[in-house]
Amino acid sequence: MHVLLIHNPGAGDEGHDREALVRALTLAGHAVDCRSTAEPEWIEALSTAETDLFAVAGGDGTVNKVFAELAGHETLVTLIPLGTANNIADTLGLTAGSPEELIAAWPDFVLRPFDIGVAVAPWGRETLRRDGRVRTARRGVPARRGKRRAG
């Protein structure tokens, strides 16, 4: 599998090593391209990469940024939790084990869709799904994306 690793070198206690992650991915049989969040072109790589899987190595802030950029993208994404709290990875059950153990377990992972945001306002609640569509929880209220028209 071709993996684009998005690595945040400043995540958590910074006791993790980009080269060790690339080595673990390679030993697991994956072809790897790596981008650091410390480099400005990492965001462009998300939209231009031809990859089978995005692997996000960082904490909750990194995950939030990457998932927001990937909204509407069809490529699979997984997490390698390296942050301090790792709340998102914990919610998804991805905090048990080392990064190497998580990578080795990828063939057994279960694929599931996820929501990347929920907007709650007096007129209802709307959820932005990973596929870029908005799902509304209130009937009769059209789900809107983009700018509102003046007037």
N, CA, C and O atoms as a GROMACS GRO file, in nm:
protein
  604
    1MET      N    1   0.085  -0.117   0.000
    1MET     CA    2   0.000   0.000   0.000
    1MET      C    3   0.090   0.124   0.000
    1MET      O    4   0.194   0.126   0.066
    2HIS      N    5   0.050   0.225  -0.074
    2HIS     CA    6   0.123   0.351  -0.075
    2HIS      C    7   0.066   0.442   0.034
    2HIS      O    8  -0.053   0.471   0.035
    3VAL      N    9   0.153   0.486   0.125
    3VAL     CA   10   0.112   0.566   0.240
    3VAL      C   11   0.176   0.704   0.232
    3VAL      O   12   0.296   0.718   0.209
    4LEU      N   13   0.094   0.807   0.253
    4LEU     CA   14   0.146   0.942   0.272
    4LEU      C   15   0.141   0.968   0.422
    4LEU      O   16   0.033   0.983   0.480
    5LEU      N   17   0.258   0.975   0.483
    5LEU     CA   18   0.270   1.000   0.625
    5LEU      C   19   0.279   1.151   0.648
    5LEU      O   20   0.370   1.217   0.597
    6ILE      N   21   0.184   1.204   0.725
    6ILE     CA   22   0.187   1.344   0.765
    6ILE      C   23   0.234   1.344   0.911
    6ILE      O   24   0.162   1.300   1.000
    7HIS      N   25   0.354   1.395   0.934
    7HIS     CA   26   0.419   1.386   1.064
    7HIS      C   27   0.434   1.523   1.128
    7HIS      O   28   0.485   1.616   1.065
    8ASN      N   29   0.391   1.535   1.252
    8ASN     CA   30   0.409   1.659   1.328
    8ASN      C   31   0.525   1.638   1.425
    8ASN      O   32   0.507   1.573   1.528
    9PRO      N   33   0.643   1.692   1.394
    9PRO     CA   34   0.758   1.671   1.480
    9PRO      C   35   0.746   1.738   1.617
    9PRO      O   36   0.823   1.706   1.708
   10GLY      N   37   0.652   1.831   1.633
   10GLY     CA   38   0.634   1.899   1.760
   10GLY      C   39   0.523   1.843   1.846
   10GLY      O   40   0.492   1.900   1.951
   11ALA      N   41   0.463   1.733   1.805
   11ALA     CA   42   0.351   1.676   1.880
   11ALA      C   43   0.398   1.612   2.009
   11ALA      O   44   0.506   1.554   2.016
   12GLY      N   45   0.315   1.623   2.112
   12GLY     CA   46   0.342   1.555   2.239
   12GLY      C   47   0.474   1.594   2.300
   12GLY      O   48   0.511   1.711   2.304
   13ASP      N   49   0.545   1.494   2.348
   13ASP     CA   50   0.673   1.521   2.415
   13ASP      C   51   0.789   1.524   2.316
   13ASP      O   52   0.905   1.536   2.356
   14GLU      N   53   0.757   1.512   2.189
   14GLU     CA   54   0.855   1.516   2.081
   14GLU      C   55   0.958   1.404   2.091
   14GLU      O   56   1.066   1.415   2.033
   15GLY      N   57   0.926   1.297   2.164
   15GLY     CA   58   1.018   1.185   2.178
   15GLY      C   59   1.000   1.081   2.069
   15GLY      O   60   1.036   0.965   2.088
   16HIS      N   61   0.944   1.120   1.956
   16HIS     CA   62   0.921   1.028   1.846
   16HIS      C   63   1.010   1.067   1.729
   16HIS      O   64   1.057   1.180   1.720
   17ASP      N   65   1.031   0.973   1.643
   17ASP     CA   66   1.130   0.989   1.538
   17ASP      C   67   1.066   0.963   1.402
   17ASP      O   68   1.012   0.855   1.379
   18ARG      N   69   1.071   1.061   1.313
   18ARG     CA   70   1.016   1.047   1.178
   18ARG      C   71   1.076   0.927   1.106
   18ARG      O   72   1.004   0.850   1.042
   19GLU      N   73   1.207   0.912   1.115
   19GLU     CA   74   1.274   0.801   1.046
   19GLU      C   75   1.227   0.666   1.100
   19GLU      O   76   1.214   0.571   1.023
   20ALA      N   77   1.201   0.657   1.231
   20ALA     CA   78   1.151   0.532   1.289
   20ALA      C   79   1.012   0.498   1.235
   20ALA      O   80   0.982   0.382   1.210
   21LEU      N   81   0.928   0.600   1.217
   21LEU     CA   82   0.794   0.578   1.161
   21LEU      C   83   0.804   0.531   1.015
   21LEU      O   84   0.735   0.437   0.976
   22VAL      N   85   0.889   0.597   0.937
   22VAL     CA   86   0.908   0.557   0.797
   22VAL      C   87   0.962   0.414   0.791
   22VAL      O   88   0.918   0.334   0.708
   23ARG      N   89   1.057   0.382   0.878
   23ARG     CA   90   1.113   0.246   0.883
   23ARG      C   91   1.005   0.143   0.917
   23ARG      O   92   0.998   0.037   0.855
   24ALA      N   93   0.922   0.174   1.017
   24ALA     CA   94   0.814   0.081   1.056
   24ALA      C   95   0.716   0.060   0.941
   24ALA      O   96   0.671  -0.053   0.918
   25LEU      N   97   0.683   0.166   0.869
   25LEU     CA   98   0.593   0.155   0.754
   25LEU      C   99   0.656   0.072   0.643
   25LEU      O  100   0.589  -0.011   0.582
   26THR      N  101   0.784   0.093   0.618
   26THR     CA  102   0.854   0.020   0.513
   26THR      C  103   0.866  -0.128   0.549
   26THR      O  104   0.844  -0.215   0.465
   27LEU      N  105   0.899  -0.157   0.676
   27LEU     CA  106   0.909  -0.296   0.721
   27LEU      C  107   0.775  -0.369   0.713
   27LEU      O  108   0.770  -0.491   0.697
   28ALA      N  109   0.666  -0.293   0.724
   28ALA     CA  110   0.532  -0.352   0.713
   28ALA      C  111   0.492  -0.371   0.567
   28ALA      O  112   0.381  -0.417   0.539
   29GLY      N  113   0.581  -0.335   0.474
   29GLY     CA  114   0.555  -0.358   0.332
   29GLY      C  115   0.494  -0.241   0.256
   29GLY      O  116   0.447  -0.258   0.144
   30HIS      N  117   0.493  -0.124   0.316
   30HIS     CA  118   0.432  -0.007   0.252
   30HIS      C  119   0.535   0.079   0.181
   30HIS      O  120   0.650   0.090   0.225
   31ALA      N  121   0.494   0.139   0.071
   31ALA     CA  122   0.572   0.244   0.007
   31ALA      C  123   0.534   0.374   0.078
   31ALA      O  124   0.415   0.398   0.100
   32VAL      N  125   0.632   0.456   0.113
   32VAL     CA  126   0.605   0.571   0.199
   32VAL      C  127   0.656   0.701   0.138
   32VAL      O  128   0.770   0.710   0.091
   33ASP      N  129   0.569   0.802   0.140
   33ASP     CA  130   0.610   0.941   0.121
   33ASP      C  131   0.580   1.009   0.253
   33ASP      O  132   0.481   0.978   0.319
   34CYS      N  133   0.666   1.102   0.292
   34CYS     CA  134   0.648   1.166   0.422
   34CYS      C  135   0.652   1.317   0.406
   34CYS      O  136   0.735   1.371   0.334
   35ARG      N  137   0.561   1.384   0.475
   35ARG     CA  138   0.558   1.529   0.480
   35ARG      C  139   0.553   1.571   0.627
   35ARG      O  140   0.482   1.510   0.707
   36SER      N  141   0.628   1.673   0.659
   36SER     CA  142   0.629   1.726   0.795
   36SER      C  143   0.537   1.846   0.802
   36SER      O  144   0.533   1.928   0.710
   37THR      N  145   0.463   1.858   0.912
   37THR     CA  146   0.378   1.975   0.930
   37THR      C  147   0.460   2.100   0.955
   37THR      O  148   0.406   2.211   0.956
   38ALA      N  149   0.591   2.084   0.974
   38ALA     CA  150   0.680   2.199   0.989
   38ALA      C  151   0.714   2.262   0.854
   38ALA      O  152   0.769   2.371   0.848
   39GLU      N  153   0.682   2.191   0.746
   39GLU     CA  154   0.708   2.239   0.611
   39GLU      C  155   0.578   2.291   0.551
   39GLU      O  156   0.476   2.224   0.560
   40PRO      N  157   0.578   2.410   0.490
   40PRO     CA  158   0.454   2.469   0.441
   40PRO      C  159   0.384   2.390   0.331
   40PRO      O  160   0.262   2.402   0.316
   41GLU      N  161   0.454   2.310   0.254
   41GLU     CA  162   0.391   2.239   0.142
   41GLU      C  163   0.316   2.112   0.182
   41GLU      O  164   0.263   2.044   0.095
   42TRP      N  165   0.310   2.080   0.310
   42TRP     CA  166   0.241   1.957   0.350
   42TRP      C  167   0.092   1.962   0.317
   42TRP      O  168   0.034   1.859   0.282
   43ILE      N  169   0.030   2.078   0.327
   43ILE     CA  170  -0.114   2.089   0.298
   43ILE      C  171  -0.139   2.063   0.150
   43ILE      O  172  -0.235   1.994   0.114
   44GLU      N  173  -0.055   2.118   0.064
   44GLU     CA  174  -0.070   2.093  -0.080
   44GLU      C  175  -0.057   1.945  -0.112
   44GLU      O  176  -0.126   1.894  -0.201
   45ALA      N  177   0.029   1.875  -0.041
   45ALA     CA  178   0.049   1.732  -0.065
   45ALA      C  179  -0.079   1.653  -0.042
   45ALA      O  180  -0.100   1.550  -0.106
   46LEU      N  181  -0.165   1.700   0.048
   46LEU     CA  182  -0.291   1.630   0.074
   46LEU      C  183  -0.382   1.629  -0.047
   46LEU      O  184  -0.452   1.531  -0.072
   47SER      N  185  -0.381   1.736  -0.122
   47SER     CA  186  -0.472   1.746  -0.237
   47SER      C  187  -0.411   1.692  -0.365
   47SER      O  188  -0.484   1.661  -0.460
   48THR      N  189  -0.279   1.680  -0.371
   48THR     CA  190  -0.216   1.636  -0.495
   48THR      C  191  -0.162   1.494  -0.489
   48THR      O  192  -0.126   1.437  -0.593
   49ALA      N  193  -0.155   1.436  -0.372
   49ALA     CA  194  -0.094   1.303  -0.357
   49ALA      C  195  -0.180   1.194  -0.418
   49ALA      O  196  -0.303   1.194  -0.406
   50GLU      N  197  -0.114   1.101  -0.484
   50GLU     CA  198  -0.180   0.979  -0.529
   50GLU      C  199  -0.136   0.870  -0.434
   50GLU      O  200  -0.028   0.812  -0.449
   51THR      N  201  -0.221   0.843  -0.335
   51THR     CA  202  -0.185   0.751  -0.227
   51THR      C  203  -0.305   0.664  -0.193
   51THR      O  204  -0.419   0.698  -0.224
   52ASP      N  205  -0.277   0.553  -0.129
   52ASP     CA  206  -0.384   0.463  -0.084
   52ASP      C  207  -0.432   0.497   0.056
   52ASP      O  208  -0.546   0.466   0.094
   53LEU      N  209  -0.344   0.560   0.134
   53LEU     CA  210  -0.374   0.585   0.274
   53LEU      C  211  -0.298   0.708   0.323
   53LEU      O  212  -0.179   0.723   0.296
   54PHE      N  213  -0.368   0.795   0.395
   54PHE     CA  214  -0.304   0.904   0.467
   54PHE      C  215  -0.286   0.856   0.611
   54PHE      O  216  -0.382   0.812   0.674
   55ALA      N  217  -0.165   0.863   0.663
   55ALA     CA  218  -0.138   0.830   0.803
   55ALA      C  219  -0.098   0.958   0.874
   55ALA      O  220   0.002   1.020   0.839
   56VAL      N  221  -0.176   0.998   0.974
   56VAL     CA  222  -0.154   1.122   1.046
   56VAL      C  223  -0.082   1.091   1.176
   56VAL      O  224  -0.141   1.033   1.267
   57ALA      N  225   0.045   1.130   1.185
   57ALA     CA  226   0.125   1.108   1.305
   57ALA      C  227   0.138   1.238   1.380
   57ALA      O  228   0.218   1.324   1.345
   58GLY      N  229   0.058   1.251   1.484
   58GLY     CA  230   0.057   1.374   1.562
   58GLY      C  231  -0.050   1.366   1.669
   58GLY      O  232  -0.099   1.258   1.702
   59GLY      N  233  -0.085   1.481   1.721
   59GLY     CA  234  -0.188   1.487   1.825
   59GLY      C  235  -0.320   1.538   1.771
   59GLY      O  236  -0.342   1.542   1.650
   60ASP      N  237  -0.407   1.576   1.862
   60ASP     CA  238  -0.542   1.620   1.824
   60ASP      C  239  -0.540   1.741   1.731
   60ASP      O  240  -0.622   1.748   1.639
   61GLY      N  241  -0.450   1.836   1.753
   61GLY     CA  242  -0.443   1.952   1.666
   61GLY      C  243  -0.407   1.916   1.524
   61GLY      O  244  -0.466   1.967   1.429
   62THR      N  245  -0.310   1.826   1.509
   62THR     CA  246  -0.270   1.780   1.376
   62THR      C  247  -0.384   1.705   1.309
   62THR      O  248  -0.412   1.726   1.191
   63VAL      N  249  -0.450   1.619   1.384
   63VAL     CA  250  -0.563   1.542   1.331
   63VAL      C  251  -0.673   1.637   1.283
   63VAL      O  252  -0.728   1.618   1.174
   64ASN      N  253  -0.706   1.738   1.363
   64ASN     CA  254  -0.809   1.835   1.323
   64ASN      C  255  -0.773   1.904   1.193
   64ASN      O  256  -0.857   1.915   1.104
   65LYS      N  257  -0.649   1.949   1.180
   65LYS     CA  258  -0.606   2.018   1.058
   65LYS      C  259  -0.614   1.926   0.936
   65LYS      O  260  -0.666   1.965   0.832
   66VAL      N  261  -0.562   1.805   0.950
   66VAL     CA  262  -0.559   1.713   0.836
   66VAL      C  263  -0.700   1.672   0.797
   66VAL      O  264  -0.733   1.671   0.679
   67PHE      N  265  -0.784   1.637   0.894
   67PHE     CA  266  -0.920   1.594   0.862
   67PHE      C  267  -0.998   1.706   0.795
   67PHE      O  268  -1.076   1.681   0.703
   68ALA      N  269  -0.978   1.829   0.839
   68ALA     CA  270  -1.046   1.942   0.775
   68ALA      C  271  -1.002   1.956   0.629
   68ALA      O  272  -1.084   1.984   0.542
   69GLU      N  273  -0.874   1.938   0.603
   69GLU     CA  274  -0.822   1.947   0.466
   69GLU      C  275  -0.871   1.831   0.379
   69GLU      O  276  -0.887   1.847   0.258
   70LEU      N  277  -0.896   1.716   0.440
   70LEU     CA  278  -0.936   1.598   0.365
   70LEU      C  279  -1.088   1.585   0.346
   70LEU      O  280  -1.134   1.488   0.286
   71ALA      N  281  -1.165   1.679   0.396
   71ALA     CA  282  -1.310   1.673   0.380
   71ALA      C  283  -1.343   1.658   0.232
   71ALA      O  284  -1.298   1.737   0.150
   72GLY      N  285  -1.421   1.557   0.200
   72GLY     CA  286  -1.459   1.532   0.062
   72GLY      C  287  -1.362   1.445  -0.014
   72GLY      O  288  -1.390   1.409  -0.128
   73HIS      N  289  -1.251   1.410   0.044
   73HIS     CA  290  -1.150   1.326  -0.020
   73HIS      C  291  -1.188   1.180   0.000
   73HIS      O  292  -1.240   1.143   0.106
   74GLU      N  293  -1.165   1.097  -0.100
   74GLU     CA  294  -1.206   0.957  -0.094
   74GLU      C  295  -1.101   0.863  -0.036
   74GLU      O  296  -1.132   0.748  -0.004
   75THR      N  297  -0.977   0.908  -0.021
   75THR     CA  298  -0.870   0.822   0.026
   75THR      C  299  -0.885   0.792   0.175
   75THR      O  300  -0.932   0.876   0.251
   76LEU      N  301  -0.846   0.672   0.215
   76LEU     CA  302  -0.854   0.632   0.355
   76LEU      C  303  -0.756   0.712   0.439
   76LEU      O  304  -0.655   0.762   0.389
   77VAL      N  305  -0.789   0.724   0.567
   77VAL     CA  306  -0.703   0.795   0.661
   77VAL      C  307  -0.698   0.719   0.793
   77VAL      O  308  -0.799   0.663   0.836
   78THR      N  309  -0.581   0.717   0.856
   78THR     CA  310  -0.568   0.658   0.989
   78THR      C  311  -0.478   0.747   1.073
   78THR      O  312  -0.416   0.841   1.023
   79LEU      N  313  -0.474   0.715   1.202
   79LEU     CA  314  -0.398   0.797   1.296
   79LEU      C  315  -0.286   0.716   1.360
   79LEU      O  316  -0.301   0.598   1.389
   80ILE      N  317  -0.175   0.784   1.381
   80ILE     CA  318  -0.067   0.732   1.465
   80ILE      C  319  -0.053   0.834   1.576
   80ILE      O  320   0.012   0.937   1.557
   81PRO      N  321  -0.114   0.808   1.692
   81PRO     CA  322  -0.121   0.910   1.797
   81PRO      C  323   0.015   0.938   1.860
   81PRO      O  324   0.079   0.848   1.914
   82LEU      N  325   0.057   1.064   1.852
   82LEU     CA  326   0.184   1.106   1.910
   82LEU      C  327   0.169   1.228   2.001
   82LEU      O  328   0.268   1.279   2.053
   83GLY      N  329   0.047   1.273   2.021
   83GLY     CA  330   0.025   1.394   2.099
   83GLY      C  331   0.024   1.369   2.249
   83GLY      O  332   0.058   1.260   2.296
   84THR      N  333  -0.014   1.472   2.321
   84THR     CA  334  -0.019   1.462   2.466
   84THR      C  335  -0.147   1.392   2.513
   84THR      O  336  -0.140   1.300   2.593
   85ALA      N  337  -0.261   1.436   2.463
   85ALA     CA  338  -0.389   1.379   2.506
   85ALA      C  339  -0.440   1.271   2.411
   85ALA      O  340  -0.489   1.167   2.457
   86ASN      N  341  -0.430   1.292   2.281
   86ASN     CA  342  -0.477   1.197   2.180
   86ASN      C  343  -0.624   1.159   2.198
   86ASN      O  344  -0.661   1.041   2.188
   87ASN      N  345  -0.708   1.258   2.226
   87ASN     CA  346  -0.850   1.232   2.250
   87ASN      C  347  -0.920   1.172   2.129
   87ASN      O  348  -1.002   1.082   2.145
   88ILE      N  349  -0.887   1.219   2.009
   88ILE     CA  350  -0.953   1.167   1.889
   88ILE      C  351  -0.912   1.022   1.866
   88ILE      O  352  -0.997   0.937   1.842
   89ALA      N  353  -0.783   0.994   1.874
   89ALA     CA  354  -0.735   0.857   1.855
   89ALA      C  355  -0.792   0.765   1.962
   89ALA      O  356  -0.825   0.650   1.934
   90ASP      N  357  -0.802   0.814   2.085
   90ASP     CA  358  -0.858   0.734   2.194
   90ASP      C  359  -1.004   0.700   2.167
   90ASP      O  360  -1.048   0.587   2.190
   91THR      N  361  -1.080   0.798   2.118
   91THR     CA  362  -1.220   0.775   2.085
   91THR      C  363  -1.235   0.668   1.977
   91THR      O  364  -1.331   0.590   1.979
   92LEU      N  365  -1.140   0.664   1.884
   92LEU     CA  366  -1.144   0.566   1.776
   92LEU      C  367  -1.077   0.434   1.814
   92LEU      O  368  -1.073   0.342   1.733
   93GLY      N  369  -1.026   0.423   1.936
   93GLY     CA  370  -0.963   0.300   1.982
   93GLY      C  371  -0.824   0.278   1.927
   93GLY      O  372  -0.781   0.164   1.909
   94LEU      N  373  -0.752   0.388   1.900
   94LEU     CA  374  -0.620   0.376   1.838
   94LEU      C  375  -0.506   0.416   1.930
   94LEU      O  376  -0.401   0.460   1.881
   95THR      N  377  -0.523   0.403   2.060
   95THR     CA  378  -0.416   0.443   2.150
   95THR      C  379  -0.350   0.325   2.222
   95THR      O  380  -0.255   0.345   2.298
   96ALA      N  381  -0.399   0.205   2.201
   96ALA     CA  382  -0.339   0.089   2.265
   96ALA      C  383  -0.223   0.039   2.179
   96ALA      O  384  -0.242  -0.008   2.068
   97GLY      N  385  -0.105   0.051   2.232
   97GLY     CA  386   0.011   0.001   2.160
   97GLY      C  387   0.098   0.112   2.104
   97GLY      O  388   0.059   0.228   2.098
   98SER      N  389   0.216   0.072   2.064
   98SER     CA  390   0.312   0.165   2.006
   98SER      C  391   0.275   0.195   1.862
   98SER      O  392   0.192   0.125   1.804
   99PRO      N  393   0.336   0.299   1.803
   99PRO     CA  394   0.311   0.324   1.661
   99PRO      C  395   0.342   0.201   1.574
   99PRO      O  396   0.268   0.172   1.480
  100GLU      N  397   0.447   0.131   1.606
  100GLU     CA  398   0.483   0.011   1.528
  100GLU      C  399   0.375  -0.097   1.538
  100GLU      O  400   0.345  -0.164   1.440
  101GLU      N  401   0.316  -0.113   1.658
  101GLU     CA  402   0.209  -0.212   1.676
  101GLU      C  403   0.083  -0.171   1.600
  101GLU      O  404   0.015  -0.256   1.542
  102LEU      N  405   0.052  -0.042   1.601
  102LEU     CA  406  -0.065   0.006   1.526
  102LEU      C  407  -0.046  -0.018   1.376
  102LEU      O  408  -0.138  -0.064   1.308
  103ILE      N  409   0.072   0.014   1.326
  103ILE     CA  410   0.101  -0.006   1.183
  103ILE      C  411   0.088  -0.153   1.147
  103ILE      O  412   0.031  -0.186   1.043
  104ALA      N  413   0.141  -0.241   1.230
  104ALA     CA  414   0.132  -0.385   1.204
  104ALA      C  415  -0.012  -0.434   1.204
  104ALA      O  416  -0.043  -0.535   1.140
  105ALA      N  417  -0.100  -0.365   1.276
  105ALA     CA  418  -0.241  -0.406   1.285
  105ALA      C  419  -0.329  -0.352   1.174
  105ALA      O  420  -0.446  -0.386   1.167
  106TRP      N  421  -0.276  -0.268   1.086
  106TRP     CA  422  -0.358  -0.207   0.981
  106TRP      C  423  -0.436  -0.308   0.898
  106TRP      O  424  -0.552  -0.279   0.865
  107PRO      N  425  -0.383  -0.423   0.862
  107PRO     CA  426  -0.464  -0.517   0.783
  107PRO      C  427  -0.592  -0.562   0.853
  107PRO      O  428  -0.687  -0.606   0.787
  108ASP      N  429  -0.597  -0.551   0.987
  108ASP     CA  430  -0.715  -0.593   1.062
  108ASP      C  431  -0.809  -0.479   1.096
  108ASP      O  432  -0.912  -0.501   1.159
  109PHE      N  433  -0.776  -0.357   1.054
  109PHE     CA  434  -0.860  -0.242   1.087
  109PHE      C  435  -0.997  -0.253   1.022
  109PHE      O  436  -1.012  -0.310   0.914
  110VAL      N  437  -1.095  -0.197   1.089
  110VAL     CA  438  -1.232  -0.189   1.038
  110VAL      C  439  -1.251  -0.048   0.982
  110VAL      O  440  -1.221   0.051   1.050
  111LEU      N  441  -1.300  -0.038   0.859
  111LEU     CA  442  -1.325   0.092   0.798
  111LEU      C  443  -1.458   0.146   0.846
  111LEU      O  444  -1.558   0.074   0.852
  112ARG      N  445  -1.460   0.276   0.881
  112ARG     CA  446  -1.585   0.339   0.920
  112ARG      C  447  -1.584   0.486   0.883
  112ARG      O  448  -1.481   0.552   0.891
  113PRO      N  449  -1.700   0.538   0.843
  113PRO     CA  450  -1.709   0.682   0.812
  113PRO      C  451  -1.704   0.762   0.942
  113PRO      O  452  -1.729   0.708   1.050
  114PHE      N  453  -1.673   0.889   0.930
  114PHE     CA  454  -1.670   0.973   1.048
  114PHE      C  455  -1.718   1.113   1.012
  114PHE      O  456  -1.712   1.155   0.896
  115ASP      N  457  -1.764   1.183   1.114
  115ASP     CA  458  -1.807   1.322   1.099
  115ASP      C  459  -1.690   1.411   1.138
  115ASP      O  460  -1.619   1.382   1.234
  116ILE      N  461  -1.668   1.519   1.062
  116ILE     CA  462  -1.556   1.607   1.096
  116ILE      C  463  -1.600   1.735   1.165
  116ILE      O  464  -1.516   1.814   1.207
  117GLY      N  465  -1.728   1.756   1.177
  117GLY     CA  466  -1.772   1.876   1.246
  117GLY      C  467  -1.922   1.879   1.265
  117GLY      O  468  -1.997   1.822   1.186
  118VAL      N  469  -1.964   1.945   1.370
  118VAL     CA  470  -2.106   1.961   1.398
  118VAL      C  471  -2.129   2.109   1.430
  118VAL      O  472  -2.060   2.166   1.514
  119ALA      N  473  -2.225   2.169   1.362
  119ALA     CA  474  -2.263   2.308   1.390
  119ALA      C  475  -2.400   2.307   1.455
  119ALA      O  476  -2.495   2.250   1.401
  120VAL      N  477  -2.409   2.369   1.571
  120VAL     CA  478  -2.535   2.377   1.643
  120VAL      C  479  -2.574   2.523   1.654
  120VAL      O  480  -2.495   2.606   1.700
  121ALA      N  481  -2.696   2.554   1.612
  121ALA     CA  482  -2.747   2.691   1.616
  121ALA      C  483  -2.893   2.686   1.658
  121ALA      O  484  -2.952   2.578   1.662
  122PRO      N  485  -2.952   2.800   1.688
  122PRO     CA  486  -3.092   2.801   1.730
  122PRO      C  487  -3.186   2.734   1.630
  122PRO      O  488  -3.290   2.682   1.670
  123TRP      N  489  -3.153   2.734   1.501
  123TRP     CA  490  -3.242   2.678   1.400
  123TRP      C  491  -3.215   2.531   1.371
  123TRP      O  492  -3.283   2.471   1.288
  124GLY      N  493  -3.117   2.472   1.436
  124GLY     CA  494  -3.094   2.329   1.415
  124GLY      C  495  -2.949   2.289   1.432
  124GLY      O  496  -2.866   2.366   1.482
  125ARG      N  497  -2.923   2.169   1.391
  125ARG     CA  498  -2.790   2.109   1.406
  125ARG      C  499  -2.751   2.052   1.271
  125ARG      O  500  -2.831   1.982   1.209
  126GLU      N  501  -2.629   2.079   1.225
  126GLU     CA  502  -2.580   2.026   1.098
  126GLU      C  503  -2.447   1.958   1.119
  126GLU      O  504  -2.363   2.006   1.195
  127THR      N  505  -2.428   1.847   1.052
  127THR     CA  506  -2.305   1.770   1.063
  127THR      C  507  -2.235   1.767   0.928
  127THR      O  508  -2.296   1.731   0.828
  128LEU      N  509  -2.107   1.804   0.926
  128LEU     CA  510  -2.027   1.795   0.805
  128LEU      C  511  -1.955   1.661   0.808
  128LEU      O  512  -1.873   1.635   0.896
  129ARG      N  513  -1.988   1.577   0.712
  129ARG     CA  514  -1.930   1.444   0.706
  129ARG      C  515  -1.800   1.447   0.627
  129ARG      O  516  -1.773   1.544   0.555
  130ARG      N  517  -1.721   1.344   0.640
  130ARG     CA  518  -1.593   1.335   0.571
  130ARG      C  519  -1.611   1.343   0.420
  130ARG      O  520  -1.521   1.390   0.350
  131ASP      N  521  -1.725   1.299   0.368
  131ASP     CA  522  -1.744   1.304   0.223
  131ASP      C  523  -1.781   1.444   0.175
  131ASP      O  524  -1.809   1.465   0.057
  132GLY      N  525  -1.782   1.541   0.267
  132GLY     CA  526  -1.807   1.680   0.231
  132GLY      C  527  -1.954   1.717   0.229
  132GLY      O  528  -1.987   1.834   0.213
  133ARG      N  529  -2.043   1.620   0.245
  133ARG     CA  530  -2.185   1.650   0.247
  133ARG      C  531  -2.226   1.695   0.386
  133ARG      O  532  -2.165   1.657   0.486
  134VAL      N  533  -2.328   1.776   0.391
  134VAL     CA  534  -2.380   1.822   0.519
  134VAL      C  535  -2.508   1.744   0.547
  134VAL      O  536  -2.596   1.735   0.463
  135ARG      N  537  -2.515   1.690   0.667
  135ARG     CA  538  -2.633   1.617   0.710
  135ARG      C  539  -2.701   1.701   0.816
  135ARG      O  540  -2.638   1.738   0.916
  136THR      N  541  -2.828   1.731   0.797
  136THR     CA  542  -2.898   1.815   0.893
  136THR      C  543  -2.988   1.729   0.981
  136THR      O  544  -3.045   1.630   0.935
  137ALA      N  545  -3.000   1.767   1.107
  137ALA     CA  546  -3.083   1.692   1.201
  137ALA      C  547  -3.220   1.756   1.218
  137ALA      O  548  -3.301   1.706   1.296
  138ARG      N  549  -3.247   1.865   1.146
  138ARG     CA  550  -3.377   1.931   1.156
  138ARG      C  551  -3.443   1.927   1.020
  138ARG      O  552  -3.384   1.970   0.920
  139ARG      N  553  -3.562   1.878   1.015
  139ARG     CA  554  -3.632   1.866   0.888
  139ARG      C  555  -3.673   2.003   0.835
  139ARG      O  556  -3.708   2.093   0.911
  140GLY      N  557  -3.667   2.016   0.704
  140GLY     CA  558  -3.713   2.138   0.641
  140GLY      C  559  -3.608   2.248   0.636
  140GLY      O  560  -3.632   2.353   0.577
  141VAL      N  561  -3.494   2.226   0.697
  141VAL     CA  562  -3.387   2.326   0.694
  141VAL      C  563  -3.283   2.278   0.594
  141VAL      O  564  -3.217   2.176   0.618
  142PRO      N  565  -3.266   2.348   0.484
  142PRO     CA  566  -3.168   2.303   0.386
  142PRO      C  567  -3.027   2.314   0.442
  142PRO      O  568  -2.992   2.411   0.509
  143ALA      N  569  -2.948   2.214   0.415
  143ALA     CA  570  -2.807   2.217   0.455
  143ALA      C  571  -2.732   2.303   0.357
  143ALA      O  572  -2.740   2.280   0.236
  144ARG      N  573  -2.658   2.402   0.405
  144ARG     CA  574  -2.587   2.494   0.318
  144ARG      C  575  -2.439   2.487   0.344
  144ARG      O  576  -2.394   2.464   0.456
  145ARG      N  577  -2.364   2.507   0.236
  145ARG     CA  578  -2.220   2.521   0.246
  145ARG      C  579  -2.181   2.647   0.172
  145ARG      O  580  -2.250   2.688   0.078
  146GLY      N  581  -2.074   2.708   0.213
  146GLY     CA  582  -2.028   2.828   0.143
  146GLY      C  583  -2.083   2.954   0.204
  146GLY      O  584  -2.134   2.953   0.315
  147LYS      N  585  -2.071   3.063   0.129
  147LYS     CA  586  -2.111   3.194   0.178
  147LYS      C  587  -2.260   3.215   0.161
  147LYS      O  588  -2.322   3.165   0.067
  148ARG      N  589  -2.315   3.291   0.254
  148ARG     CA  590  -2.455   3.330   0.243
  148ARG      C  591  -2.466   3.447   0.149
  148ARG      O  592  -2.377   3.532   0.142
  149ARG      N  593  -2.574   3.453   0.077
  149ARG     CA  594  -2.599   3.566  -0.013
  149ARG      C  595  -2.650   3.685   0.066
  149ARG      O  596  -2.731   3.670   0.158
  150ALA      N  597  -2.603   3.800   0.030
  150ALA     CA  598  -2.650   3.923   0.097
  150ALA      C  599  -2.790   3.956   0.050
  150ALA      O  600  -2.825   3.933  -0.066
  151GLY      N  601  -2.870   4.012   0.140
  151GLY     CA  602  -3.000   4.060   0.099
  151GLY      C  603  -3.106   3.972   0.132
  151GLY      O  604  -3.222   4.001   0.102
   0.00000   0.00000   0.00000
